Amino acid sequence: MAEKHAHLQAIDEFFAAYAAHDVARVRNVIADDVTWFIPGHHPLAGMKHGIGELMAFFDELGKARFQAQPIAIALSGDYVIDHHRGWSDVGPGLDITWCLVFRFVDGKIKEVINLSSDQHKADLFFWSVYKLAKIPDRLAAAQ
């Protein structure tokens, strides 16, 4: 049997580390200056810059008991495309598929674009789980 490509091994390691909430193992496969785009119009959406912001994002996903299970993975040069099931049983729950486009540089994940199969459903889920503070508290925090 042929040895698995290093990029595919890194994706396997990423998902295993993510499932175990093992930050040190995540750092083994993700570049310190990673960019990771989360689509949508919800409190967790937007570009994450660097390992610190990414880990904070993963911490928030953990609060929603969000889980991921790979379905299919494809490799092309420095890119890996992962199609996976992502779900949570928190609040109204969510169970949809996602595609992640990983770009590797120097053997580590440098850039990720996350695409949802049902962005409206994802937005509704994230808004139900991650509530904004009441207006007086938001305005006080902005000063």
N, CA, C and O atoms as a GROMACS GRO file, in nm:
protein
  572
    1MET      N    1   0.084  -0.118   0.000
    1MET     CA    2   0.000   0.000   0.000
    1MET      C    3   0.089   0.124   0.000
    1MET      O    4   0.189   0.129   0.072
    2ALA      N    5   0.053   0.223  -0.080
    2ALA     CA    6   0.131   0.346  -0.091
    2ALA      C    7   0.119   0.429   0.037
    2ALA      O    8   0.016   0.428   0.104
    3GLU      N    9   0.227   0.500   0.069
    3GLU     CA   10   0.225   0.587   0.186
    3GLU      C   11   0.136   0.707   0.160
    3GLU      O   12   0.133   0.760   0.049
    4LYS      N   13   0.062   0.750   0.261
    4LYS     CA   14  -0.029   0.863   0.249
    4LYS      C   15   0.051   0.992   0.235
    4LYS      O   16   0.150   1.013   0.304
    5HIS      N   17   0.006   1.080   0.144
    5HIS     CA   18   0.070   1.209   0.122
    5HIS      C   19   0.074   1.289   0.252
    5HIS      O   20  -0.018   1.282   0.333
    6ALA      N   21   0.181   1.365   0.272
    6ALA     CA   22   0.200   1.442   0.396
    6ALA      C   23   0.085   1.540   0.421
    6ALA      O   24   0.046   1.560   0.536
    7HIS      N   25   0.030   1.601   0.314
    7HIS     CA   26  -0.082   1.694   0.334
    7HIS      C   27  -0.205   1.620   0.387
    7HIS      O   28  -0.277   1.672   0.472
    8LEU      N   29  -0.229   1.501   0.336
    8LEU     CA   30  -0.344   1.423   0.383
    8LEU      C   31  -0.323   1.375   0.526
    8LEU      O   32  -0.418   1.369   0.604
    9GLN      N   33  -0.200   1.342   0.560
    9GLN     CA   34  -0.168   1.305   0.698
    9GLN      C   35  -0.193   1.424   0.791
    9GLN      O   36  -0.244   1.408   0.901
   10ALA      N   37  -0.156   1.545   0.745
   10ALA     CA   38  -0.177   1.665   0.826
   10ALA      C   39  -0.326   1.692   0.847
   10ALA      O   40  -0.366   1.734   0.956
   11ILE      N   41  -0.408   1.668   0.746
   11ILE     CA   42  -0.553   1.687   0.761
   11ILE      C   43  -0.607   1.586   0.861
   11ILE      O   44  -0.688   1.621   0.947
   12ASP      N   45  -0.564   1.460   0.850
   12ASP     CA   46  -0.606   1.359   0.948
   12ASP      C   47  -0.567   1.402   1.089
   12ASP      O   48  -0.646   1.391   1.183
   13GLU      N   49  -0.443   1.451   1.104
   13GLU     CA   50  -0.394   1.495   1.235
   13GLU      C   51  -0.475   1.615   1.285
   13GLU      O   52  -0.508   1.623   1.403
   14PHE      N   53  -0.508   1.707   1.195
   14PHE     CA   54  -0.589   1.823   1.234
   14PHE      C   55  -0.724   1.777   1.290
   14PHE      O   56  -0.762   1.820   1.399
   15PHE      N   57  -0.796   1.691   1.217
   15PHE     CA   58  -0.928   1.648   1.264
   15PHE      C   59  -0.918   1.569   1.393
   15PHE      O   60  -1.004   1.584   1.481
   16ALA      N   61  -0.817   1.486   1.407
   16ALA     CA   62  -0.801   1.410   1.532
   16ALA      C   63  -0.772   1.504   1.648
   16ALA      O   64  -0.828   1.489   1.757
   17ALA      N   65  -0.684   1.603   1.626
   17ALA     CA   66  -0.651   1.699   1.731
   17ALA      C   67  -0.772   1.786   1.765
   17ALA      O   68  -0.798   1.814   1.882
   18TYR      N   69  -0.845   1.828   1.664
   18TYR     CA   70  -0.965   1.909   1.685
   18TYR      C   71  -1.067   1.830   1.769
   18TYR      O   72  -1.122   1.883   1.865
   19ALA      N   73  -1.090   1.704   1.733
   19ALA     CA   74  -1.187   1.621   1.806
   19ALA      C   75  -1.144   1.600   1.951
   19ALA      O   76  -1.229   1.590   2.040
   20ALA      N   77  -1.013   1.595   1.975
   20ALA     CA   78  -0.960   1.575   2.111
   20ALA      C   79  -0.940   1.707   2.185
   20ALA      O   80  -0.900   1.707   2.301
   21HIS      N   81  -0.968   1.820   2.118
   21HIS     CA   82  -0.946   1.953   2.175
   21HIS      C   83  -0.800   1.967   2.219
   21HIS      O   84  -0.771   2.022   2.326
   22ASP      N   85  -0.709   1.917   2.136
   22ASP     CA   86  -0.565   1.916   2.167
   22ASP      C   87  -0.497   2.029   2.088
   22ASP      O   88  -0.456   2.011   1.974
   23VAL      N   89  -0.485   2.145   2.153
   23VAL     CA   90  -0.430   2.264   2.089
   23VAL      C   91  -0.287   2.242   2.042
   23VAL      O   92  -0.250   2.287   1.934
   24ALA      N   93  -0.206   2.174   2.121
   24ALA     CA   94  -0.066   2.151   2.084
   24ALA      C   95  -0.057   2.073   1.953
   24ALA      O   96   0.025   2.105   1.867
   25ARG      N   97  -0.142   1.972   1.937
   25ARG     CA   98  -0.141   1.894   1.813
   25ARG      C   99  -0.193   1.977   1.696
   25ARG      O  100  -0.144   1.962   1.584
   26VAL      N  101  -0.291   2.064   1.719
   26VAL     CA  102  -0.339   2.152   1.612
   26VAL      C  103  -0.224   2.240   1.564
   26VAL      O  104  -0.205   2.259   1.444
   27ARG      N  105  -0.147   2.293   1.659
   27ARG     CA  106  -0.033   2.380   1.625
   27ARG      C  107   0.074   2.307   1.544
   27ARG      O  108   0.151   2.371   1.472
   28ASN      N  109   0.081   2.174   1.555
   28ASN     CA  110   0.179   2.098   1.479
   28ASN      C  111   0.152   2.102   1.330
   28ASN      O  112   0.245   2.085   1.250
   29VAL      N  113   0.028   2.124   1.289
   29VAL     CA  114  -0.006   2.117   1.147
   29VAL      C  115  -0.054   2.250   1.088
   29VAL      O  116  -0.074   2.260   0.967
   30ILE      N  117  -0.074   2.351   1.173
   30ILE     CA  118  -0.124   2.481   1.126
   30ILE      C  119  -0.017   2.587   1.146
   30ILE      O  120   0.044   2.596   1.252
   31ALA      N  121   0.005   2.668   1.042
   31ALA     CA  122   0.103   2.777   1.049
   31ALA      C  123   0.060   2.882   1.151
   31ALA      O  124  -0.059   2.907   1.169
   32ASP      N  125   0.157   2.942   1.218
   32ASP     CA  126   0.127   3.045   1.318
   32ASP      C  127   0.050   3.162   1.258
   32ASP      O  128  -0.032   3.224   1.326
   33ASP      N  129   0.077   3.194   1.130
   33ASP     CA  130   0.012   3.308   1.065
   33ASP      C  131  -0.100   3.264   0.970
   33ASP      O  132  -0.124   3.329   0.868
   34VAL      N  133  -0.167   3.155   1.002
   34VAL     CA  134  -0.276   3.102   0.923
   34VAL      C  135  -0.386   3.207   0.905
   34VAL      O  136  -0.407   3.291   0.992
   35THR      N  137  -0.456   3.200   0.792
   35THR     CA  138  -0.582   3.273   0.774
   35THR      C  139  -0.690   3.168   0.751
   35THR      O  140  -0.671   3.073   0.676
   36TRP      N  141  -0.804   3.187   0.816
   36TRP     CA  142  -0.913   3.089   0.809
   36TRP      C  143  -1.042   3.167   0.797
   36TRP      O  144  -1.080   3.240   0.888
   37PHE      N  145  -1.111   3.152   0.683
   37PHE     CA  146  -1.233   3.228   0.657
   37PHE      C  147  -1.356   3.145   0.694
   37PHE      O  148  -1.373   3.032   0.648
   38ILE      N  149  -1.441   3.204   0.778
   38ILE     CA  150  -1.568   3.145   0.818
   38ILE      C  151  -1.679   3.227   0.752
   38ILE      O  152  -1.693   3.346   0.782
   39PRO      N  153  -1.757   3.167   0.664
   39PRO     CA  154  -1.860   3.243   0.592
   39PRO      C  155  -1.980   3.273   0.681
   39PRO      O  156  -1.998   3.213   0.787
   40GLY      N  157  -2.061   3.365   0.637
   40GLY     CA  158  -2.190   3.388   0.702
   40GLY      C  159  -2.206   3.525   0.761
   40GLY      O  160  -2.120   3.612   0.751
   41HIS      N  161  -2.321   3.540   0.823
   41HIS     CA  162  -2.360   3.663   0.891
   41HIS      C  163  -2.403   3.625   1.031
   41HIS      O  164  -2.522   3.626   1.065
   42HIS      N  165  -2.306   3.591   1.112
   42HIS     CA  166  -2.330   3.547   1.249
   42HIS      C  167  -2.210   3.586   1.335
   42HIS      O  168  -2.107   3.626   1.281
   43PRO      N  169  -2.220   3.574   1.466
   43PRO     CA  170  -2.113   3.622   1.555
   43PRO      C  171  -1.976   3.557   1.535
   43PRO      O  172  -1.875   3.617   1.573
   44LEU      N  173  -1.968   3.438   1.478
   44LEU     CA  174  -1.838   3.373   1.460
   44LEU      C  175  -1.784   3.388   1.318
   44LEU      O  176  -1.673   3.341   1.289
   45ALA      N  177  -1.859   3.452   1.229
   45ALA     CA  178  -1.819   3.465   1.088
   45ALA      C  179  -1.702   3.562   1.072
   45ALA      O  180  -1.676   3.647   1.158
   46GLY      N  181  -1.632   3.546   0.962
   46GLY     CA  182  -1.526   3.638   0.925
   46GLY      C  183  -1.390   3.570   0.919
   46GLY      O  184  -1.377   3.451   0.946
   47MET      N  185  -1.290   3.648   0.884
   47MET     CA  186  -1.154   3.599   0.869
   47MET      C  187  -1.086   3.591   1.005
   47MET      O  188  -1.090   3.686   1.083
   48LYS      N  189  -1.026   3.477   1.031
   48LYS     CA  190  -0.944   3.458   1.151
   48LYS      C  191  -0.799   3.471   1.106
   48LYS      O  192  -0.756   3.405   1.012
   49HIS      N  193  -0.724   3.556   1.175
   49HIS     CA  194  -0.583   3.581   1.141
   49HIS      C  195  -0.495   3.527   1.252
   49HIS      O  196  -0.502   3.573   1.366
   50GLY      N  197  -0.412   3.431   1.219
   50GLY     CA  198  -0.316   3.379   1.316
   50GLY      C  199  -0.373   3.267   1.402
   50GLY      O  200  -0.494   3.250   1.414
   51ILE      N  201  -0.281   3.194   1.460
   51ILE     CA  202  -0.318   3.077   1.540
   51ILE      C  203  -0.399   3.115   1.664
   51ILE      O  204  -0.486   3.039   1.707
   52GLY      N  205  -0.372   3.232   1.722
   52GLY     CA  206  -0.445   3.276   1.841
   52GLY      C  207  -0.593   3.297   1.813
   52GLY      O  208  -0.678   3.247   1.887
   53GLU      N  209  -0.625   3.372   1.706
   53GLU     CA  210  -0.765   3.394   1.670
   53GLU      C  211  -0.832   3.263   1.632
   53GLU      O  212  -0.948   3.240   1.666
   54LEU      N  213  -0.759   3.178   1.560
   54LEU     CA  214  -0.816   3.051   1.519
   54LEU      C  215  -0.848   2.963   1.640
   54LEU      O  216  -0.954   2.900   1.646
   55MET      N  217  -0.756   2.958   1.735
   55MET     CA  218  -0.780   2.876   1.854
   55MET      C  219  -0.897   2.932   1.936
   55MET      O  220  -0.973   2.854   1.994
   56ALA      N  221  -0.912   3.065   1.941
   56ALA     CA  222  -1.026   3.125   2.011
   56ALA      C  223  -1.156   3.085   1.941
   56ALA      O  224  -1.256   3.057   2.006
   57PHE      N  225  -1.154   3.084   1.808
   57PHE     CA  226  -1.270   3.040   1.731
   57PHE      C  227  -1.304   2.895   1.764
   57PHE      O  228  -1.420   2.862   1.789
   58PHE      N  229  -1.202   2.807   1.764
   58PHE     CA  230  -1.225   2.667   1.797
   58PHE      C  231  -1.278   2.651   1.940
   58PHE      O  232  -1.362   2.564   1.966
   59ASP      N  233  -1.230   2.734   2.033
   59ASP     CA  234  -1.282   2.730   2.170
   59ASP      C  235  -1.432   2.760   2.170
   59ASP      O  236  -1.509   2.694   2.240
   60GLU      N  237  -1.473   2.860   2.092
   60GLU     CA  238  -1.616   2.894   2.084
   60GLU      C  239  -1.695   2.779   2.022
   60GLU      O  240  -1.803   2.747   2.071
   61LEU      N  241  -1.642   2.717   1.917
   61LEU     CA  242  -1.711   2.602   1.858
   61LEU      C  243  -1.727   2.490   1.962
   61LEU      O  244  -1.829   2.422   1.965
   62GLY      N  245  -1.625   2.474   2.045
   62GLY     CA  246  -1.631   2.372   2.150
   62GLY      C  247  -1.744   2.396   2.247
   62GLY      O  248  -1.805   2.300   2.296
   63LYS      N  249  -1.774   2.523   2.276
   63LYS     CA  250  -1.885   2.555   2.366
   63LYS      C  251  -2.018   2.509   2.309
   63LYS      O  252  -2.113   2.482   2.383
   64ALA      N  253  -2.026   2.500   2.176
   64ALA     CA  254  -2.148   2.454   2.110
   64ALA      C  255  -2.142   2.304   2.082
   64ALA      O  256  -2.229   2.250   2.013
   65ARG      N  257  -2.040   2.237   2.135
   65ARG     CA  258  -2.020   2.093   2.113
   65ARG      C  259  -2.023   2.060   1.964
   65ARG      O  260  -2.077   1.957   1.923
   66PHE      N  261  -1.965   2.148   1.885
   66PHE     CA  262  -1.962   2.128   1.740
   66PHE      C  263  -1.864   2.016   1.707
   66PHE      O  264  -1.753   2.013   1.758
   67GLN      N  265  -1.907   1.925   1.621
   67GLN     CA  266  -1.825   1.811   1.583
   67GLN      C  267  -1.815   1.803   1.430
   67GLN      O  268  -1.901   1.854   1.358
   68ALA      N  269  -1.708   1.740   1.384
   68ALA     CA  270  -1.687   1.725   1.240
   68ALA      C  271  -1.644   1.582   1.208
   68ALA      O  272  -1.566   1.522   1.282
   69GLN      N  273  -1.697   1.529   1.098
   69GLN     CA  274  -1.662   1.395   1.054
   69GLN      C  275  -1.633   1.400   0.904
   69GLN      O  276  -1.724   1.426   0.825
   70PRO      N  277  -1.508   1.377   0.863
   70PRO     CA  278  -1.474   1.380   0.721
   70PRO      C  279  -1.555   1.278   0.640
   70PRO      O  280  -1.579   1.166   0.686
   71ILE      N  281  -1.595   1.317   0.520
   71ILE     CA  282  -1.667   1.230   0.428
   71ILE      C  283  -1.577   1.194   0.310
   71ILE      O  284  -1.562   1.077   0.274
   72ALA      N  285  -1.516   1.298   0.249
   72ALA     CA  286  -1.429   1.276   0.133
   72ALA      C  287  -1.320   1.382   0.135
   72ALA      O  288  -1.343   1.497   0.172
   73ILE      N  289  -1.201   1.342   0.093
   73ILE     CA  290  -1.087   1.434   0.089
   73ILE      C  291  -1.016   1.416  -0.045
   73ILE      O  292  -0.992   1.304  -0.090
   74ALA      N  293  -0.981   1.530  -0.107
   74ALA     CA  294  -0.910   1.527  -0.235
   74ALA      C  295  -0.786   1.614  -0.226
   74ALA      O  296  -0.786   1.717  -0.158
   75LEU      N  297  -0.682   1.572  -0.295
   75LEU     CA  298  -0.553   1.642  -0.294
   75LEU      C  299  -0.518   1.687  -0.435
   75LEU      O  300  -0.537   1.613  -0.531
   76SER      N  301  -0.468   1.810  -0.446
   76SER     CA  302  -0.418   1.861  -0.573
   76SER      C  303  -0.307   1.961  -0.543
   76SER      O  304  -0.334   2.074  -0.502
   77GLY      N  305  -0.183   1.919  -0.562
   77GLY     CA  306  -0.069   2.007  -0.536
   77GLY      C  307  -0.065   2.050  -0.390
   77GLY      O  308  -0.059   1.966  -0.301
   78ASP      N  309  -0.068   2.182  -0.367
   78ASP     CA  310  -0.063   2.236  -0.232
   78ASP      C  311  -0.201   2.252  -0.170
   78ASP      O  312  -0.215   2.313  -0.064
   79TYR      N  313  -0.304   2.198  -0.234
   79TYR     CA  314  -0.441   2.212  -0.186
   79TYR      C  315  -0.501   2.078  -0.146
   79TYR      O  316  -0.476   1.975  -0.209
   80VAL      N  317  -0.581   2.082  -0.039
   80VAL     CA  318  -0.662   1.969   0.002
   80VAL      C  319  -0.804   2.020   0.017
   80VAL      O  320  -0.828   2.123   0.081
   81ILE      N  321  -0.898   1.948  -0.042
   81ILE     CA  322  -1.039   1.982  -0.026
   81ILE      C  323  -1.102   1.874   0.060
   81ILE      O  324  -1.094   1.755   0.029
   82ASP      N  325  -1.164   1.917   0.166
   82ASP     CA  326  -1.228   1.826   0.262
   82ASP      C  327  -1.378   1.850   0.260
   82ASP      O  328  -1.424   1.963   0.279
   83HIS      N  329  -1.454   1.746   0.238
   83HIS     CA  330  -1.600   1.752   0.249
   83HIS      C  331  -1.635   1.675   0.375
   83HIS      O  332  -1.604   1.557   0.386
   84HIS      N  333  -1.700   1.742   0.471
   84HIS     CA  334  -1.730   1.674   0.596
   84HIS      C  335  -1.869   1.711   0.649
   84HIS      O  336  -1.929   1.812   0.611
   85ARG      N  337  -1.915   1.626   0.737
   85ARG     CA  338  -2.038   1.652   0.810
   85ARG      C  339  -2.000   1.731   0.935
   85ARG      O  340  -1.907   1.694   1.006
   86GLY      N  341  -2.072   1.840   0.961
   86GLY     CA  342  -2.052   1.919   1.082
   86GLY      C  343  -2.184   1.929   1.155
   86GLY      O  344  -2.287   1.962   1.096
   87TRP      N  345  -2.181   1.900   1.286
   87TRP     CA  346  -2.307   1.899   1.359
   87TRP      C  347  -2.289   1.939   1.504
   87TRP      O  348  -2.179   1.938   1.559
   88SER      N  349  -2.402   1.975   1.564
   88SER     CA  350  -2.410   2.007   1.706
   88SER      C  351  -2.552   1.976   1.752
   88SER      O  352  -2.648   1.988   1.676
   89ASP      N  353  -2.563   1.937   1.878
   89ASP     CA  354  -2.696   1.912   1.936
   89ASP      C  355  -2.736   2.024   2.033
   89ASP      O  356  -2.834   2.011   2.106
   90VAL      N  357  -2.659   2.132   2.034
   90VAL     CA  358  -2.689   2.246   2.122
   90VAL      C  359  -2.800   2.329   2.060
   90VAL      O  360  -2.807   2.343   1.938
   91GLY      N  361  -2.886   2.385   2.144
   91GLY     CA  362  -2.993   2.473   2.097
   91GLY      C  363  -3.079   2.401   1.994
   91GLY      O  364  -3.122   2.288   2.016
   92PRO      N  365  -3.103   2.467   1.880
   92PRO     CA  366  -3.187   2.404   1.778
   92PRO      C  367  -3.114   2.293   1.703
   92PRO      O  368  -3.174   2.218   1.626
   93GLY      N  369  -2.984   2.281   1.727
   93GLY     CA  370  -2.904   2.180   1.660
   93GLY      C  371  -2.870   2.221   1.517
   93GLY      O  372  -2.929   2.312   1.460
   94LEU      N  373  -2.772   2.152   1.464
   94LEU     CA  374  -2.729   2.177   1.327
   94LEU      C  375  -2.666   2.049   1.276
   94LEU      O  376  -2.592   1.983   1.349
   95ASP      N  377  -2.696   2.013   1.153
   95ASP     CA  378  -2.636   1.894   1.092
   95ASP      C  379  -2.635   1.917   0.942
   95ASP      O  380  -2.733   1.888   0.872
   96ILE      N  381  -2.524   1.969   0.892
   96ILE     CA  382  -2.509   1.997   0.749
   96ILE      C  383  -2.370   1.957   0.705
   96ILE      O  384  -2.286   1.918   0.786
   97THR      N  385  -2.347   1.966   0.575
   97THR     CA  386  -2.213   1.937   0.524
   97THR      C  387  -2.140   2.067   0.494
   97THR      O  388  -2.201   2.171   0.468
   98TRP      N  389  -2.008   2.057   0.498
   98TRP     CA  390  -1.919   2.170   0.477
   98TRP      C  391  -1.807   2.125   0.384
   98TRP      O  392  -1.772   2.007   0.380
   99CYS      N  393  -1.750   2.218   0.310
   99CYS     CA  394  -1.627   2.192   0.235
   99CYS      C  395  -1.523   2.293   0.283
   99CYS      O  396  -1.550   2.412   0.294
  100LEU      N  397  -1.406   2.242   0.311
  100LEU     CA  398  -1.294   2.327   0.349
  100LEU      C  399  -1.188   2.313   0.242
  100LEU      O  400  -1.154   2.203   0.200
  101VAL      N  401  -1.136   2.427   0.199
  101VAL     CA  402  -1.026   2.429   0.104
  101VAL      C  403  -0.902   2.471   0.182
  101VAL      O  404  -0.890   2.586   0.224
  102PHE      N  405  -0.810   2.376   0.200
  102PHE     CA  406  -0.686   2.399   0.274
  102PHE      C  407  -0.574   2.426   0.174
  102PHE      O  408  -0.560   2.354   0.075
  103ARG      N  409  -0.494   2.530   0.200
  103ARG     CA  410  -0.373   2.553   0.120
  103ARG      C  411  -0.252   2.536   0.212
  103ARG      O  412  -0.246   2.594   0.320
  104PHE      N  413  -0.158   2.456   0.166
  104PHE     CA  414  -0.037   2.427   0.244
  104PHE      C  415   0.081   2.510   0.194
  104PHE      O  416   0.098   2.530   0.074
  105VAL      N  417   0.160   2.558   0.288
  105VAL     CA  418   0.287   2.625   0.258
  105VAL      C  419   0.390   2.569   0.357
  105VAL      O  420   0.367   2.567   0.478
  106ASP      N  421   0.502   2.525   0.304
  106ASP     CA  422   0.609   2.469   0.388
  106ASP      C  423   0.559   2.358   0.481
  106ASP      O  424   0.602   2.348   0.596
  107GLY      N  425   0.467   2.275   0.429
  107GLY     CA  426   0.421   2.159   0.503
  107GLY      C  427   0.314   2.184   0.608
  107GLY      O  428   0.270   2.090   0.675
  108LYS      N  429   0.271   2.310   0.624
  108LYS     CA  430   0.168   2.341   0.723
  108LYS      C  431   0.048   2.407   0.657
  108LYS      O  432   0.059   2.467   0.549
  109ILE      N  433  -0.067   2.396   0.721
  109ILE     CA  434  -0.188   2.460   0.672
  109ILE      C  435  -0.172   2.611   0.691
  109ILE      O  436  -0.156   2.659   0.803
  110LYS      N  437  -0.177   2.684   0.580
  110LYS     CA  438  -0.152   2.827   0.581
  110LYS      C  439  -0.280   2.908   0.560
  110LYS      O  440  -0.294   3.020   0.610
  111GLU      N  441  -0.373   2.851   0.485
  111GLU     CA  442  -0.495   2.924   0.450
  111GLU      C  443  -0.609   2.824   0.438
  111GLU      O  444  -0.593   2.716   0.381
  112VAL      N  445  -0.727   2.862   0.491
  112VAL     CA  446  -0.844   2.776   0.481
  112VAL      C  447  -0.965   2.862   0.447
  112VAL      O  448  -0.987   2.969   0.505
  113ILE      N  449  -1.043   2.813   0.353
  113ILE     CA  450  -1.171   2.875   0.320
  113ILE      C  451  -1.277   2.770   0.349
  113ILE      O  452  -1.272   2.658   0.298
  114ASN      N  453  -1.372   2.807   0.432
  114ASN     CA  454  -1.478   2.718   0.478
  114ASN      C  455  -1.605   2.752   0.401
  114ASN      O  456  -1.644   2.868   0.394
  115LEU      N  457  -1.671   2.652   0.342
  115LEU     CA  458  -1.794   2.673   0.266
  115LEU      C  459  -1.903   2.583   0.323
  115LEU      O  460  -1.880   2.466   0.350
  116SER      N  461  -2.022   2.639   0.341
  116SER     CA  462  -2.134   2.568   0.402
  116SER      C  463  -2.234   2.523   0.296
  116SER      O  464  -2.256   2.593   0.197
  117SER      N  465  -2.293   2.406   0.316
  117SER     CA  466  -2.396   2.359   0.224
  117SER      C  467  -2.530   2.430   0.246
  117SER      O  468  -2.615   2.431   0.157
  118ASP      N  469  -2.549   2.490   0.363
  118ASP     CA  470  -2.672   2.564   0.392
  118ASP      C  471  -2.637   2.680   0.484
  118ASP      O  472  -2.652   2.670   0.606
  119GLN      N  473  -2.592   2.789   0.426
  119GLN     CA  474  -2.544   2.902   0.505
  119GLN      C  475  -2.654   2.963   0.590
  119GLN      O  476  -2.628   3.007   0.702
  120HIS      N  477  -2.777   2.967   0.539
  120HIS     CA  478  -2.887   3.024   0.618
  120HIS      C  479  -2.910   2.944   0.745
  120HIS      O  480  -2.928   3.000   0.853
  121LYS      N  481  -2.909   2.812   0.732
  121LYS     CA  482  -2.928   2.726   0.850
  121LYS      C  483  -2.812   2.744   0.948
  121LYS      O  484  -2.833   2.750   1.069
  122ALA      N  485  -2.690   2.755   0.896
  122ALA     CA  486  -2.573   2.776   0.981
  122ALA      C  487  -2.584   2.910   1.054
  122ALA      O  488  -2.559   2.917   1.174
  123ASP      N  489  -2.621   3.016   0.982
  123ASP     CA  490  -2.637   3.148   1.046
  123ASP      C  491  -2.740   3.142   1.159
  123ASP      O  492  -2.715   3.194   1.268
  124LEU      N  493  -2.853   3.081   1.133
  124LEU     CA  494  -2.958   3.071   1.237
  124LEU      C  495  -2.907   2.995   1.359
  124LEU      O  496  -2.933   3.035   1.473
  125PHE      N  497  -2.834   2.886   1.337
  125PHE     CA  498  -2.780   2.809   1.448
  125PHE      C  499  -2.684   2.895   1.530
  125PHE      O  500  -2.697   2.903   1.652
  126PHE      N  501  -2.587   2.958   1.464
  126PHE     CA  502  -2.486   3.034   1.538
  126PHE      C  503  -2.547   3.153   1.610
  126PHE      O  504  -2.504   3.186   1.721
  127TRP      N  505  -2.647   3.219   1.551
  127TRP     CA  506  -2.714   3.329   1.622
  127TRP      C  507  -2.789   3.277   1.743
  127TRP      O  508  -2.799   3.348   1.843
  128SER      N  509  -2.843   3.155   1.736
  128SER     CA  510  -2.919   3.103   1.851
  128SER      C  511  -2.827   3.063   1.966
  128SER      O  512  -2.866   3.068   2.082
  129VAL      N  513  -2.705   3.025   1.933
  129VAL     CA  514  -2.610   2.979   2.036
  129VAL      C  515  -2.524   3.092   2.090
  129VAL      O  516  -2.494   3.095   2.209
  130TYR      N  517  -2.485   3.185   2.005
  130TYR     CA  518  -2.394   3.294   2.044
  130TYR      C  519  -2.470   3.426   2.039
  130TYR      O  520  -2.471   3.495   1.937
  131LYS      N  521  -2.531   3.460   2.149
  131LYS     CA  522  -2.612   3.582   2.159
  131LYS      C  523  -2.524   3.705   2.180
  131LYS      O  524  -2.420   3.698   2.246
  132LEU      N  525  -2.567   3.816   2.123
  132LEU     CA  526  -2.499   3.942   2.148
  132LEU      C  527  -2.539   3.991   2.288
  132LEU      O  528  -2.648   3.961   2.337
  133ALA      N  529  -2.450   4.065   2.349
  133ALA     CA  530  -2.482   4.128   2.477
  133ALA      C  531  -2.593   4.230   2.454
  133ALA      O  532  -2.611   4.277   2.341
  134LYS      N  533  -2.666   4.265   2.560
  134LYS     CA  534  -2.771   4.367   2.549
  134LYS      C  535  -2.704   4.499   2.510
  134LYS      O  536  -2.587   4.523   2.538
  135ILE      N  537  -2.783   4.585   2.444
  135ILE     CA  538  -2.729   4.708   2.387
  135ILE      C  539  -2.651   4.791   2.489
  135ILE      O  540  -2.541   4.835   2.454
  136PRO      N  541  -2.698   4.817   2.610
  136PRO     CA  542  -2.618   4.897   2.701
  136PRO      C  543  -2.477   4.837   2.725
  136PRO      O  544  -2.378   4.909   2.735
  137ASP      N  545  -2.472   4.705   2.735
  137ASP     CA  546  -2.343   4.639   2.758
  137ASP      C  547  -2.254   4.647   2.635
  137ASP      O  548  -2.132   4.664   2.646
  138ARG      N  549  -2.314   4.635   2.516
  138ARG     CA  550  -2.235   4.647   2.393
  138ARG      C  551  -2.182   4.788   2.377
  138ARG      O  552  -2.066   4.808   2.339
  139LEU      N  553  -2.266   4.888   2.404
  139LEU     CA  554  -2.222   5.026   2.389
  139LEU      C  555  -2.114   5.060   2.491
  139LEU      O  556  -2.020   5.132   2.459
  140ALA      N  557  -2.126   5.010   2.613
  140ALA     CA  558  -2.026   5.036   2.717
  140ALA      C  559  -1.894   4.972   2.678
  140ALA      O  560  -1.788   5.030   2.705
  141ALA      N  561  -1.897   4.856   2.617
  141ALA     CA  562  -1.774   4.786   2.577
  141ALA      C  563  -1.705   4.858   2.461
  141ALA      O  564  -1.583   4.848   2.445
  142ALA      N  565  -1.780   4.931   2.380
  142ALA     CA  566  -1.723   4.999   2.265
  142ALA      C  567  -1.651   5.128   2.303
  142ALA      O  568  -1.575   5.182   2.223
  143GLN      N  569  -1.674   5.178   2.424
  143GLN     CA  570  -1.615   5.308   2.464
  143GLN      C  571  -1.472   5.292   2.508
  143GLN      O  572  -1.408   5.390   2.545
   0.00000   0.00000   0.00000
